[in-house]
Amino acid sequence: MKVDKRQTLRRLGGFAVGAPLVTRRPQEGAPSARLAPVGELVNVPEFEAMAKLALSPDRFTTISGGHRTSFDRMTLRQRLMVYAMDLDLTTPLFGYEMFAPILVGPVGHQGELHADGELATARGASAAKTVMVASRESSYPIAQIVAETSEPVWYQVYADGDLGATRDAVAQAVGAGCPVLCVTVGVSSTQTPIRTDWRVVEQLGQAAGVPVVVKGIMSPGDAETALQHGTQGIVVSSHGGLVTGSGTLPVDILPAVADAVNGRVPVLVDGSFRRGTDILKGLALGATAVMLGRPPMWGLAAYGASGVQTVLELLQTDLARNMAMSGRPTIEMIDRELVRIDSR
């Protein structure tokens, strides 16, 4: 689907007018300050502040944090005198034409952030025409989550624990309509670093019968190992620093992994993406698409489905605007020359 810039920005940005007042009551222990109407928020970081008001301190800690040093060192080289009216954000991935190269990444126990949890996330992602990745650690059954959206829902599991039980969970998810399996490596379901048993990854992929994406890759060598074990996609991810134990962001490793993969499978990335310019930088450095973790959860915590939708649409709008301003109106035109990295 191709639309011109005016249509794209109108379609993606029109939600900002006439937003209703917020009526949700904050969690017990959360600050008593009133939340701003969702339509008054103009960028994604503002949603973090609203989530802090809506959640108790311990719950907010689970979705706060992340540093931006790497993104701050990157600037965009604009290409002038390029016709940019025919913006096209569509991105093919595993046989599906995504509206934009953005996915909601897997986050477990979303019912602790909002009563509707993953159901609200699914509704918000669907309204924003965005693919969602549902965790096995979800607060609701996968079939219920899938029923809430017209967009594909991927299913995420960990490469640890009872292999038979995990296979059964995967079979249920595939039966519910999940078209892609995302297997997290490098950490356990309790978010503890572990050594990956690649035989488990391979066995889960064979049992699933759908494309398998491995999440948690932070080196070209691990990317090659994942390919040798049959993965059809890779997510460069450090699980909030758990994999590396350092301040290195996945976007720092992304170019080397993308070069090693060399187009054999799609390469996705997550980690501290907060703005459309961040997503554009990720695409320029070799990502097929970007997974978002914390930002949609800020929207969920403060506003439910409408918060998730608004966060995603703000990022889509910002990405479209900066693609046009950079002289790259289509995804195919985004290249590594777009990004300049300050080595200091």
Secondary structure, DSSP 4 states (H G I P E B T S, - for coil): ----HHHHHHHHHGGGSSPPPP-PPPPTTS--PPPPPGGG--STHHHHHHHHHHS-HHHHHTT-----HHHHTEEE----S---SS-B--EEETTEEESSSEEEPP-S-GGGTSTTHHHHHHHHHHHTT-EEEEETT-SS-HHHHHHT-SS-EEEEEES-S-HHHHHHHHHHHHHHT---EEEE-SB-TTS-B----HHHHHHHHHHH-S-EEEEEE-SHHHHHHHHHTT-SEEEE--TTTTTTSSS--HHHHHHHHHHHHTTSS-EEE-SS--SHHHHHHHHHTT-SEEEESHHHHHHHHHHTHHHHHHHHHHHHHHHHHHHHHTT--BGGG--GGGEEE---
